[in-house]
Every structure is written in structure tokens, then in C-alpha cells.
Amino acid sequence: MWGLSYSRARKAETTIECRECAGKLNAERTCHEVYLRCTKCDKVTDVQDYIHEMDDALESFMENVFCDRV
Ligand SMILES: [Zn+2]
């Protein structure tokens, strides 16, 4: 089903907690970059800073970004 094309999502909710405020982080992306934005304090963090805390949501989000590479 095209309607559930997860690969086109530009944003994904993760279960990772912000180090600043313990809010939940959303994974977001620009054309070629992925970053994490806190849903609570709005702090933007590089994915690398949380790479060891990566959950399934972030992992599939990252995979989809890499699939977009030409
Ligand atoms: Zn935060």
C-alpha cells in the first residue's frame, strides 16, 4: 500500500530520552541529514550523540534515509 509508505516520512517518534529534560526525541531529516529534536525543550542534537541509544524507530528511519542515496 502506498498510503503507508514509511520511507517517505520526514519525521519519526523515537523512545529515546533527551539528556536535557528527559523529553522524547523525534528523529527528523533534511535532504541528507538526520537529527534529533526534543519534543519538549526543542533542543536539536546530532544523531551521533545518541547513536548508542538508538531504538527501532530511529534505526528504520536511518535506514530509509540511506536508501534515498543515489
Ligand atoms: Zn529536551
N, CA, C, O and the ligand as a Tripos MOL2 file, in Angstrom:
@<TRIPOS>MOLECULE
protein
  281   279    71     0     0
PROTEIN
NO_CHARGES

@<TRIPOS>ATOM
      1 N           0.8330   -1.2040    0.0000 N.3       1 MET1
      2 CA          0.0000    0.0000    0.0000 C.3       1 MET1
      3 C           0.8710    1.2590    0.0000 C.2       1 MET1
      4 O           1.7530    1.4120    0.8450 O.2       1 MET1
      5 N           0.6200    2.1370   -0.9320 N.am      2 TRP2
      6 CA          1.3890    3.3780   -0.9910 C.3       2 TRP2
      7 C           1.1150    4.2700    0.2110 C.2       2 TRP2
      8 O           1.9880    5.0000    0.6790 O.2       2 TRP2
      9 N          -0.1190    4.1940    0.6990 N.am      3 GLY3
     10 CA         -0.5220    5.0670    1.7980 C.3       3 GLY3
     11 C           0.3220    4.9180    3.0440 C.2       3 GLY3
     12 O           0.4090    5.8390    3.8550 O.2       3 GLY3
     13 N           0.9420    3.7650    3.1990 N.am      4 LEU4
     14 CA          1.7420    3.5400    4.3970 C.3       4 LEU4
     15 C           3.2300    3.5880    4.0890 C.2       4 LEU4
     16 O           4.0410    2.9650    4.7750 O.2       4 LEU4
     17 N           3.5740    4.3250    3.0610 N.am      5 SER5
     18 CA          4.9710    4.3880    2.6490 C.3       5 SER5
     19 C           5.8280    5.0800    3.7030 C.2       5 SER5
     20 O           6.0440    6.2910    3.6540 O.2       5 SER5
     21 N           6.3030    4.3040    4.6360 N.am      6 TYR6
     22 CA          7.0630    4.8240    5.7690 C.3       6 TYR6
     23 C           8.3650    5.4830    5.3220 C.2       6 TYR6
     24 O           8.8870    6.3740    5.9930 O.2       6 TYR6
     25 N           8.8760    5.0350    4.1900 N.am      7 SER7
     26 CA         10.1670    5.5470    3.7370 C.3       7 SER7
     27 C          10.1080    7.0280    3.3970 C.2       7 SER7
     28 O          11.1380    7.7010    3.3590 O.2       7 SER7
     29 N           8.9050    7.5360    3.1510 N.am      8 ARG8
     30 CA          8.7960    8.9480    2.7950 C.3       8 ARG8
     31 C           8.6320    9.8560    4.0120 C.2       8 ARG8
     32 O           8.6270   11.0820    3.8960 O.2       8 ARG8
     33 N           8.5010    9.2380    5.1600 N.am      9 ALA9
     34 CA          8.3370   10.0390    6.3660 C.3       9 ALA9
     35 C           9.5770   10.8950    6.6100 C.2       9 ALA9
     36 O          10.7100   10.4490    6.4320 O.2       9 ALA9
     37 N           9.3350   12.1110    7.0150 N.am     10 ARG10
     38 CA         10.4590   13.0060    7.3110 C.3      10 ARG10
     39 C          10.6740   13.1150    8.8050 C.2      10 ARG10
     40 O          11.5540   13.8320    9.2800 O.2      10 ARG10
     41 N           9.8510   12.3880    9.5260 N.am     11 LYS11
     42 CA          9.8920   12.5120   10.9750 C.3      11 LYS11
     43 C           9.4870   11.1830   11.5850 C.2      11 LYS11
     44 O           8.6100   10.5000   11.0560 O.2      11 LYS11
     45 N          10.1050   10.8110   12.6780 N.am     12 ALA12
     46 CA          9.7240    9.5730   13.3460 C.3      12 ALA12
     47 C           9.8340    9.7670   14.8510 C.2      12 ALA12
     48 O          10.7780   10.3820   15.3470 O.2      12 ALA12
     49 N           8.8740    9.2420   15.5530 N.am     13 GLU13
     50 CA          8.9430    9.3130   17.0110 C.3      13 GLU13
     51 C           9.8440    8.2050   17.5170 C.2      13 GLU13
     52 O           9.7020    7.0510   17.1130 O.2      13 GLU13
     53 N          10.7480    8.5400   18.3760 N.am     14 THR14
     54 CA         11.6060    7.5240   18.9820 C.3      14 THR14
     55 C          11.2680    7.4060   20.4660 C.2      14 THR14
     56 O          10.4750    8.1760   21.0070 O.2      14 THR14
     57 N          11.8850    6.4350   21.0980 N.am     15 THR15
     58 CA         11.6900    6.2660   22.5480 C.3      15 THR15
     59 C          12.9000    6.7960   23.3080 C.2      15 THR15
     60 O          13.0260    6.6000   24.5170 O.2      15 THR15
     61 N          13.7740    7.4600   22.5890 N.am     16 ILE16
     62 CA         14.9930    7.9810   23.2070 C.3      16 ILE16
     63 C          14.6750    9.2280   24.0240 C.2      16 ILE16
     64 O          13.8880   10.0780   23.6080 O.2      16 ILE16
     65 N          15.2960    9.3200   25.1840 N.am     17 GLU17
     66 CA         15.0340   10.4550   26.0630 C.3      17 GLU17
     67 C          16.1010   11.5280   25.9040 C.2      17 GLU17
     68 O          17.2900   11.2410   25.7720 O.2      17 GLU17
     69 N          15.6430   12.7560   25.9220 N.am     18 CYS18
     70 CA         16.5280   13.9080   25.8630 C.3      18 CYS18
     71 C          17.3820   13.9680   27.1260 C.2      18 CYS18
     72 O          16.8940   13.7360   28.2320 O.2      18 CYS18
     73 N          18.6430   14.2780   26.9460 N.am     19 ARG19
     74 CA         19.5280   14.3570   28.1160 C.3      19 ARG19
     75 C          19.3010   15.6300   28.9150 C.2      19 ARG19
     76 O          19.6690   15.7170   30.0860 O.2      19 ARG19
     77 N          18.7020   16.5980   28.2800 N.am     20 GLU20
     78 CA         18.4890   17.8740   28.9510 C.3      20 GLU20
     79 C          17.2540   17.8410   29.8430 C.2      20 GLU20
     80 O          17.2740   18.3350   30.9710 O.2      20 GLU20
     81 N          16.1710   17.2490   29.3200 N.am     21 CYS21
     82 CA         14.8950   17.3760   30.0280 C.3      21 CYS21
     83 C          14.1360   16.0620   30.1170 C.2      21 CYS21
     84 O          13.0310   16.0230   30.6570 O.2      21 CYS21
     85 N          14.7150   14.9830   29.5930 N.am     22 ALA22
     86 CA         14.0860   13.6590   29.6280 C.3      22 ALA22
     87 C          12.8070   13.5950   28.7950 C.2      22 ALA22
     88 O          12.0110   12.6690   28.9500 O.2      22 ALA22
     89 N          12.6100   14.5660   27.9200 N.am     23 GLY23
     90 CA         11.5010   14.5010   26.9770 C.3      23 GLY23
     91 C          11.8230   13.5080   25.8670 C.2      23 GLY23
     92 O          12.9630   13.0630   25.7340 O.2      23 GLY23
     93 N          10.8340   13.1700   25.0890 N.am     24 LYS24
     94 CA         11.0540   12.2340   23.9960 C.3      24 LYS24
     95 C          11.6390   12.9580   22.7740 C.2      24 LYS24
     96 O          11.2790   14.0940   22.4650 O.2      24 LYS24
     97 N          12.5430   12.2630   22.1020 N.am     25 LEU25
     98 CA         13.1610   12.8420   20.9180 C.3      25 LEU25
     99 C          12.4590   12.3680   19.6600 C.2      25 LEU25
    100 O          12.0880   11.2000   19.5470 O.2      25 LEU25
    101 N          12.2810   13.2640   18.7310 N.am     26 ASN26
    102 CA         11.8090   12.9160   17.3950 C.3      26 ASN26
    103 C          12.9890   12.9000   16.4430 C.2      26 ASN26
    104 O          13.8510   13.7780   16.4930 O.2      26 ASN26
    105 N          13.0230   11.9070   15.5850 N.am     27 ALA27
    106 CA         14.0190   11.9090   14.5190 C.3      27 ALA27
    107 C          13.4520   12.6980   13.3570 C.2      27 ALA27
    108 O          12.3150   12.4820   12.9380 O.2      27 ALA27
    109 N          14.2580   13.6170   12.8380 N.am     28 GLU28
    110 CA         13.8320   14.4070   11.6910 C.3      28 GLU28
    111 C          14.9570   14.4220   10.6710 C.2      28 GLU28
    112 O          16.0990   14.0830   10.9810 O.2      28 GLU28
    113 N          14.6240   14.8140    9.4650 N.am     29 ARG29
    114 CA         15.6790   14.8230    8.4640 C.3      29 ARG29
    115 C          15.5130   15.9780    7.4900 C.2      29 ARG29
    116 O          14.4120   16.4630    7.2290 O.2      29 ARG29
    117 N          16.6350   16.3850    6.9790 N.am     30 THR30
    118 CA         16.6330   17.2660    5.8280 C.3      30 THR30
    119 C          16.9200   16.3610    4.6380 C.2      30 THR30
    120 O          16.6640   15.1600    4.7200 O.2      30 THR30
    121 N          17.4270   16.8770    3.5630 N.am     31 CYS31
    122 CA         17.6810   16.0460    2.3890 C.3      31 CYS31
    123 C          18.6430   14.9030    2.6850 C.2      31 CYS31
    124 O          18.3870   13.7640    2.2940 O.2      31 CYS31
    125 N          19.7190   15.1860    3.3550 N.am     32 HIS32
    126 CA         20.7510   14.1670    3.5330 C.3      32 HIS32
    127 C          21.2050   14.0320    4.9750 C.2      32 HIS32
    128 O          22.1300   13.2760    5.2710 O.2      32 HIS32
    129 N          20.5640   14.7530    5.8620 N.am     33 GLU33
    130 CA         20.9960   14.6990    7.2410 C.3      33 GLU33
    131 C          19.8540   14.2880    8.1450 C.2      33 GLU33
    132 O          18.6960   14.6400    7.9170 O.2      33 GLU33
    133 N          20.2030   13.5380    9.1750 N.am     34 VAL34
    134 CA         19.2180   13.1690   10.1860 C.3      34 VAL34
    135 C          19.6380   13.8000   11.5020 C.2      34 VAL34
    136 O          20.8200   13.8150   11.8440 O.2      34 VAL34
    137 N          18.6810   14.3110   12.2250 N.am     35 TYR35
    138 CA         18.9970   14.8560   13.5260 C.3      35 TYR35
    139 C          17.8470   14.5460   14.4720 C.2      35 TYR35
    140 O          16.7830   14.0980   14.0460 O.2      35 TYR35
    141 N          18.0640   14.7800   15.7200 N.am     36 LEU36
    142 CA         17.0560   14.5170   16.7360 C.3      36 LEU36
    143 C          16.5950   15.8280   17.3310 C.2      36 LEU36
    144 O          17.4030   16.6890   17.6780 O.2      36 LEU36
    145 N          15.2830   15.9690   17.4460 N.am     37 ARG37
    146 CA         14.7460   17.1780   18.0590 C.3      37 ARG37
    147 C          13.8870   16.7590   19.2450 C.2      37 ARG37
    148 O          13.0440   15.8680   19.1390 O.2      37 ARG37
    149 N          14.1130   17.4030   20.3470 N.am     38 CYS38
    150 CA         13.3500   17.0980   21.5470 C.3      38 CYS38
    151 C          11.9310   17.6640   21.4050 C.2      38 CYS38
    152 O          11.7430   18.8110   20.9990 O.2      38 CYS38
    153 N          10.9370   16.8330   21.7490 N.am     39 THR39
    154 CA          9.5540   17.2870   21.6400 C.3      39 THR39
    155 C           9.1910   18.2120   22.7930 C.2      39 THR39
    156 O           8.1410   18.8540   22.7660 O.2      39 THR39
    157 N          10.0440   18.2840   23.7950 N.am     40 LYS40
    158 CA          9.7250   19.0560   24.9940 C.3      40 LYS40
    159 C          10.4870   20.3860   25.0340 C.2      40 LYS40
    160 O           9.8800   21.4500   25.1580 O.2      40 LYS40
    161 N          11.8170   20.3190   24.9270 N.am     41 CYS41
    162 CA         12.6050   21.5550   25.0290 C.3      41 CYS41
    163 C          13.0800   22.0420   23.6550 C.2      41 CYS41
    164 O          13.7060   23.0970   23.5490 O.2      41 CYS41
    165 N          12.7760   21.2640   22.5980 N.am     42 ASP42
    166 CA         13.0860   21.6880   21.2330 C.3      42 ASP42
    167 C          14.5770   21.7230   20.9270 C.2      42 ASP42
    168 O          14.9940   22.3170   19.9330 O.2      42 ASP42
    169 N          15.3660   21.1010   21.7580 N.am     43 LYS43
    170 CA         16.8090   21.0490   21.5170 C.3      43 LYS43
    171 C          17.1070   20.1010   20.3550 C.2      43 LYS43
    172 O          16.5630   18.9980   20.2910 O.2      43 LYS43
    173 N          17.9590   20.5310   19.4540 N.am     44 VAL44
    174 CA         18.3340   19.7140   18.3050 C.3      44 VAL44
    175 C          19.7070   19.1040   18.5610 C.2      44 VAL44
    176 O          20.6520   19.8010   18.9320 O.2      44 VAL44
    177 N          19.8010   17.8020   18.3580 N.am     45 THR45
    178 CA         21.0380   17.0850   18.6410 C.3      45 THR45
    179 C          21.4190   16.2190   17.4610 C.2      45 THR45
    180 O          20.5580   15.6610   16.7800 O.2      45 THR45
    181 N          22.6930   16.1130   17.2270 N.am     46 ASP46
    182 CA         23.1800   15.2220   16.1810 C.3      46 ASP46
    183 C          22.8850   13.7750   16.5610 C.2      46 ASP46
    184 O          23.0140   13.3920   17.7240 O.2      46 ASP46
    185 N          22.4910   12.9770   15.5790 N.am     47 VAL47
    186 CA         22.1840   11.5670   15.8340 C.3      47 VAL47
    187 C          23.3750   10.8420   16.4550 C.2      47 VAL47
    188 O          23.2130    9.9430   17.2800 O.2      47 VAL47
    189 N          24.5590   11.2460   16.0470 N.am     48 GLN48
    190 CA         25.7690   10.5790   16.5590 C.3      48 GLN48
    191 C          25.8490   10.6200   18.0830 C.2      48 GLN48
    192 O          26.3960    9.7110   18.7070 O.2      48 GLN48
    193 N          25.3060   11.6670   18.6700 N.am     49 ASP49
    194 CA         25.3670   11.8090   20.1180 C.3      49 ASP49
    195 C          24.5040   10.7780   20.8420 C.2      49 ASP49
    196 O          24.7030   10.5040   22.0250 O.2      49 ASP49
    197 N          23.5530   10.2180   20.1180 N.am     50 TYR50
    198 CA         22.6440    9.2530   20.7370 C.3      50 TYR50
    199 C          22.7010    7.8990   20.0430 C.2      50 TYR50
    200 O          21.8360    7.0470   20.2420 O.2      50 TYR50
    201 N          23.7210    7.7180   19.2380 N.am     51 ILE51
    202 CA         23.7840    6.5410   18.3720 C.3      51 ILE51
    203 C          23.7500    5.2410   19.1850 C.2      51 ILE51
    204 O          23.1980    4.2410   18.7240 O.2      51 ILE51
    205 N          24.3200    5.2460   20.3600 N.am     52 HIS52
    206 CA         24.3440    4.0370   21.1910 C.3      52 HIS52
    207 C          23.0180    3.8010   21.9070 C.2      52 HIS52
    208 O          22.8150    2.7550   22.5250 O.2      52 HIS52
    209 N          22.1250    4.7700   21.8210 N.am     53 GLU53
    210 CA         20.7990    4.6130   22.4210 C.3      53 GLU53
    211 C          19.7350    4.3910   21.3510 C.2      53 GLU53
    212 O          18.5380    4.4060   21.6360 O.2      53 GLU53
    213 N          20.1760    4.1910   20.1450 N.am     54 MET54
    214 CA         19.2660    4.0640   19.0150 C.3      54 MET54
    215 C          18.2080    2.9820   19.2550 C.2      54 MET54
    216 O          18.5350    1.8720   19.6770 O.2      54 MET54
    217 N          16.9680    3.3040   18.9910 N.am     55 ASP55
    218 CA         15.8950    2.3180   19.1070 C.3      55 ASP55
    219 C          15.4230    1.9050   17.7150 C.2      55 ASP55
    220 O          15.9460    2.3740   16.7050 O.2      55 ASP55
    221 N          14.4370    1.0290   17.6770 N.am     56 ASP56
    222 CA         13.9730    0.5040   16.3910 C.3      56 ASP56
    223 C          13.4450    1.5980   15.4780 C.2      56 ASP56
    224 O          13.6810    1.5790   14.2700 O.2      56 ASP56
    225 N          12.7330    2.5450   16.0580 N.am     57 ALA57
    226 CA         12.1440    3.6200   15.2610 C.3      57 ALA57
    227 C          13.2340    4.4340   14.5730 C.2      57 ALA57
    228 O          13.1420    4.7450   13.3850 O.2      57 ALA57
    229 N          14.2630    4.7730   15.3390 N.am     58 LEU58
    230 CA         15.3560    5.5630   14.7670 C.3      58 LEU58
    231 C          16.1420    4.7400   13.7440 C.2      58 LEU58
    232 O          16.5600    5.2480   12.7040 O.2      58 LEU58
    233 N          16.3320    3.4670   14.0620 N.am     59 GLU59
    234 CA         17.0960    2.6160   13.1610 C.3      59 GLU59
    235 C          16.4240    2.5180   11.7900 C.2      59 GLU59
    236 O          17.0840    2.6700   10.7620 O.2      59 GLU59
    237 N          15.1120    2.2650   11.7760 N.am     60 SER60
    238 CA         14.4420    2.1550   10.4750 C.3      60 SER60
    239 C          14.4000    3.4960    9.7710 C.2      60 SER60
    240 O          14.4630    3.5700    8.5430 O.2      60 SER60
    241 N          14.2940    4.5660   10.5660 N.am     61 PHE61
    242 CA         14.3130    5.8980    9.9700 C.3      61 PHE61
    243 C          15.6500    6.1500    9.2730 C.2      61 PHE61
    244 O          15.6880    6.6580    8.1530 O.2      61 PHE61
    245 N          16.7400    5.7930    9.9420 N.am     62 MET62
    246 CA         18.0690    5.9680    9.3650 C.3      62 MET62
    247 C          18.2310    5.1270    8.1030 C.2      62 MET62
    248 O          18.7730    5.5930    7.1010 O.2      62 MET62
    249 N          17.7600    3.8910    8.1610 N.am     63 GLU63
    250 CA         17.8780    3.0040    7.0030 C.3      63 GLU63
    251 C          17.1800    3.6060    5.7950 C.2      63 GLU63
    252 O          17.6930    3.5610    4.6770 O.2      63 GLU63
    253 N          16.0070    4.1690    6.0350 N.am     64 ASN64
    254 CA         15.2450    4.7500    4.9410 C.3      64 ASN64
    255 C          15.9650    5.9590    4.3470 C.2      64 ASN64
    256 O          15.9080    6.1930    3.1400 O.2      64 ASN64
    257 N          16.6270    6.7060    5.1830 N.am     65 VAL65
    258 CA         17.3780    7.8480    4.6790 C.3      65 VAL65
    259 C          18.4970    7.3620    3.7810 C.2      65 VAL65
    260 O          18.7280    7.9160    2.7060 O.2      65 VAL65
    261 N          19.1870    6.3270    4.2230 N.am     66 PHE66
    262 CA         20.3120    5.8380    3.4380 C.3      66 PHE66
    263 C          19.8340    5.2450    2.1180 C.2      66 PHE66
    264 O          20.5610    5.2710    1.1240 O.2      66 PHE66
    265 N          18.6160    4.7110    2.1040 N.am     67 CYS67
    266 CA         18.0560    4.1540    0.8700 C.3      67 CYS67
    267 C          17.8320    5.2500   -0.1740 C.2      67 CYS67
    268 O          17.8030    4.9850   -1.3760 O.2      67 CYS67
    269 N          17.6760    6.4700    0.3030 N.am     68 ASP68
    270 CA         17.4030    7.5720   -0.6130 C.3      68 ASP68
    271 C          18.6490    8.0060   -1.3760 C.2      68 ASP68
    272 O          18.5560    8.7450   -2.3570 O.2      68 ASP68
    273 N          19.7920    7.5540   -0.9340 N.am     69 ARG69
    274 CA         21.0310    7.9650   -1.5880 C.3      69 ARG69
    275 C          21.0780    7.4740   -3.0190 C.2      69 ARG69
    276 O          20.6780    6.3480   -3.3180 O.2      69 ARG69
    277 N          21.5640    8.3170   -3.8880 N.am     70 VAL70
    278 CA         21.6550    7.9290   -5.2980 C.3      70 VAL70
    279 C          23.0730    7.4350   -5.5810 C.2      70 VAL70
    280 O          23.3810    7.0550   -6.7100 O.2      70 VAL70
    281 ZN         14.6770   18.1200   25.8830 Zn       71 ZN71
@<TRIPOS>BOND
     1     1     2 1
     2     2     3 1
     3     3     4 2
     4     3     5 am
     5     5     6 1
     6     6     7 1
     7     7     8 2
     8     7     9 am
     9     9    10 1
    10    10    11 1
    11    11    12 2
    12    11    13 am
    13    13    14 1
    14    14    15 1
    15    15    16 2
    16    15    17 am
    17    17    18 1
    18    18    19 1
    19    19    20 2
    20    19    21 am
    21    21    22 1
    22    22    23 1
    23    23    24 2
    24    23    25 am
    25    25    26 1
    26    26    27 1
    27    27    28 2
    28    27    29 am
    29    29    30 1
    30    30    31 1
    31    31    32 2
    32    31    33 am
    33    33    34 1
    34    34    35 1
    35    35    36 2
    36    35    37 am
    37    37    38 1
    38    38    39 1
    39    39    40 2
    40    39    41 am
    41    41    42 1
    42    42    43 1
    43    43    44 2
    44    43    45 am
    45    45    46 1
    46    46    47 1
    47    47    48 2
    48    47    49 am
    49    49    50 1
    50    50    51 1
    51    51    52 2
    52    51    53 am
    53    53    54 1
    54    54    55 1
    55    55    56 2
    56    55    57 am
    57    57    58 1
    58    58    59 1
    59    59    60 2
    60    59    61 am
    61    61    62 1
    62    62    63 1
    63    63    64 2
    64    63    65 am
    65    65    66 1
    66    66    67 1
    67    67    68 2
    68    67    69 am
    69    69    70 1
    70    70    71 1
    71    71    72 2
    72    71    73 am
    73    73    74 1
    74    74    75 1
    75    75    76 2
    76    75    77 am
    77    77    78 1
    78    78    79 1
    79    79    80 2
    80    79    81 am
    81    81    82 1
    82    82    83 1
    83    83    84 2
    84    83    85 am
    85    85    86 1
    86    86    87 1
    87    87    88 2
    88    87    89 am
    89    89    90 1
    90    90    91 1
    91    91    92 2
    92    91    93 am
    93    93    94 1
    94    94    95 1
    95    95    96 2
    96    95    97 am
    97    97    98 1
    98    98    99 1
    99    99   100 2
   100    99   101 am
   101   101   102 1
   102   102   103 1
   103   103   104 2
   104   103   105 am
   105   105   106 1
   106   106   107 1
   107   107   108 2
   108   107   109 am
   109   109   110 1
   110   110   111 1
   111   111   112 2
   112   111   113 am
   113   113   114 1
   114   114   115 1
   115   115   116 2
   116   115   117 am
   117   117   118 1
   118   118   119 1
   119   119   120 2
   120   119   121 am
   121   121   122 1
   122   122   123 1
   123   123   124 2
   124   123   125 am
   125   125   126 1
   126   126   127 1
   127   127   128 2
   128   127   129 am
   129   129   130 1
   130   130   131 1
   131   131   132 2
   132   131   133 am
   133   133   134 1
   134   134   135 1
   135   135   136 2
   136   135   137 am
   137   137   138 1
   138   138   139 1
   139   139   140 2
   140   139   141 am
   141   141   142 1
   142   142   143 1
   143   143   144 2
   144   143   145 am
   145   145   146 1
   146   146   147 1
   147   147   148 2
   148   147   149 am
   149   149   150 1
   150   150   151 1
   151   151   152 2
   152   151   153 am
   153   153   154 1
   154   154   155 1
   155   155   156 2
   156   155   157 am
   157   157   158 1
   158   158   159 1
   159   159   160 2
   160   159   161 am
   161   161   162 1
   162   162   163 1
   163   163   164 2
   164   163   165 am
   165   165   166 1
   166   166   167 1
   167   167   168 2
   168   167   169 am
   169   169   170 1
   170   170   171 1
   171   171   172 2
   172   171   173 am
   173   173   174 1
   174   174   175 1
   175   175   176 2
   176   175   177 am
   177   177   178 1
   178   178   179 1
   179   179   180 2
   180   179   181 am
   181   181   182 1
   182   182   183 1
   183   183   184 2
   184   183   185 am
   185   185   186 1
   186   186   187 1
   187   187   188 2
   188   187   189 am
   189   189   190 1
   190   190   191 1
   191   191   192 2
   192   191   193 am
   193   193   194 1
   194   194   195 1
   195   195   196 2
   196   195   197 am
   197   197   198 1
   198   198   199 1
   199   199   200 2
   200   199   201 am
   201   201   202 1
   202   202   203 1
   203   203   204 2
   204   203   205 am
   205   205   206 1
   206   206   207 1
   207   207   208 2
   208   207   209 am
   209   209   210 1
   210   210   211 1
   211   211   212 2
   212   211   213 am
   213   213   214 1
   214   214   215 1
   215   215   216 2
   216   215   217 am
   217   217   218 1
   218   218   219 1
   219   219   220 2
   220   219   221 am
   221   221   222 1
   222   222   223 1
   223   223   224 2
   224   223   225 am
   225   225   226 1
   226   226   227 1
   227   227   228 2
   228   227   229 am
   229   229   230 1
   230   230   231 1
   231   231   232 2
   232   231   233 am
   233   233   234 1
   234   234   235 1
   235   235   236 2
   236   235   237 am
   237   237   238 1
   238   238   239 1
   239   239   240 2
   240   239   241 am
   241   241   242 1
   242   242   243 1
   243   243   244 2
   244   243   245 am
   245   245   246 1
   246   246   247 1
   247   247   248 2
   248   247   249 am
   249   249   250 1
   250   250   251 1
   251   251   252 2
   252   251   253 am
   253   253   254 1
   254   254   255 1
   255   255   256 2
   256   255   257 am
   257   257   258 1
   258   258   259 1
   259   259   260 2
   260   259   261 am
   261   261   262 1
   262   262   263 1
   263   263   264 2
   264   263   265 am
   265   265   266 1
   266   266   267 1
   267   267   268 2
   268   267   269 am
   269   269   270 1
   270   270   271 1
   271   271   272 2
   272   271   273 am
   273   273   274 1
   274   274   275 1
   275   275   276 2
   276   275   277 am
   277   277   278 1
   278   278   279 1
   279   279   280 2
@<TRIPOS>SUBSTRUCTURE
     1 MET1         2 RESIDUE 1 A MET
     2 TRP2         6 RESIDUE 1 A TRP
     3 GLY3        10 RESIDUE 1 A GLY
     4 LEU4        14 RESIDUE 1 A LEU
     5 SER5        18 RESIDUE 1 A SER
     6 TYR6        22 RESIDUE 1 A TYR
     7 SER7        26 RESIDUE 1 A SER
     8 ARG8        30 RESIDUE 1 A ARG
     9 ALA9        34 RESIDUE 1 A ALA
    10 ARG10       38 RESIDUE 1 A ARG
    11 LYS11       42 RESIDUE 1 A LYS
    12 ALA12       46 RESIDUE 1 A ALA
    13 GLU13       50 RESIDUE 1 A GLU
    14 THR14       54 RESIDUE 1 A THR
    15 THR15       58 RESIDUE 1 A THR
    16 ILE16       62 RESIDUE 1 A ILE
    17 GLU17       66 RESIDUE 1 A GLU
    18 CYS18       70 RESIDUE 1 A CYS
    19 ARG19       74 RESIDUE 1 A ARG
    20 GLU20       78 RESIDUE 1 A GLU
    21 CYS21       82 RESIDUE 1 A CYS
    22 ALA22       86 RESIDUE 1 A ALA
    23 GLY23       90 RESIDUE 1 A GLY
    24 LYS24       94 RESIDUE 1 A LYS
    25 LEU25       98 RESIDUE 1 A LEU
    26 ASN26      102 RESIDUE 1 A ASN
    27 ALA27      106 RESIDUE 1 A ALA
    28 GLU28      110 RESIDUE 1 A GLU
    29 ARG29      114 RESIDUE 1 A ARG
    30 THR30      118 RESIDUE 1 A THR
    31 CYS31      122 RESIDUE 1 A CYS
    32 HIS32      126 RESIDUE 1 A HIS
    33 GLU33      130 RESIDUE 1 A GLU
    34 VAL34      134 RESIDUE 1 A VAL
    35 TYR35      138 RESIDUE 1 A TYR
    36 LEU36      142 RESIDUE 1 A LEU
    37 ARG37      146 RESIDUE 1 A ARG
    38 CYS38      150 RESIDUE 1 A CYS
    39 THR39      154 RESIDUE 1 A THR
    40 LYS40      158 RESIDUE 1 A LYS
    41 CYS41      162 RESIDUE 1 A CYS
    42 ASP42      166 RESIDUE 1 A ASP
    43 LYS43      170 RESIDUE 1 A LYS
    44 VAL44      174 RESIDUE 1 A VAL
    45 THR45      178 RESIDUE 1 A THR
    46 ASP46      182 RESIDUE 1 A ASP
    47 VAL47      186 RESIDUE 1 A VAL
    48 GLN48      190 RESIDUE 1 A GLN
    49 ASP49      194 RESIDUE 1 A ASP
    50 TYR50      198 RESIDUE 1 A TYR
    51 ILE51      202 RESIDUE 1 A ILE
    52 HIS52      206 RESIDUE 1 A HIS
    53 GLU53      210 RESIDUE 1 A GLU
    54 MET54      214 RESIDUE 1 A MET
    55 ASP55      218 RESIDUE 1 A ASP
    56 ASP56      222 RESIDUE 1 A ASP
    57 ALA57      226 RESIDUE 1 A ALA
    58 LEU58      230 RESIDUE 1 A LEU
    59 GLU59      234 RESIDUE 1 A GLU
    60 SER60      238 RESIDUE 1 A SER
    61 PHE61      242 RESIDUE 1 A PHE
    62 MET62      246 RESIDUE 1 A MET
    63 GLU63      250 RESIDUE 1 A GLU
    64 ASN64      254 RESIDUE 1 A ASN
    65 VAL65      258 RESIDUE 1 A VAL
    66 PHE66      262 RESIDUE 1 A PHE
    67 CYS67      266 RESIDUE 1 A CYS
    68 ASP68      270 RESIDUE 1 A ASP
    69 ARG69      274 RESIDUE 1 A ARG
    70 VAL70      278 RESIDUE 1 A VAL
    71 ZN71       281 GROUP 0 **** ****
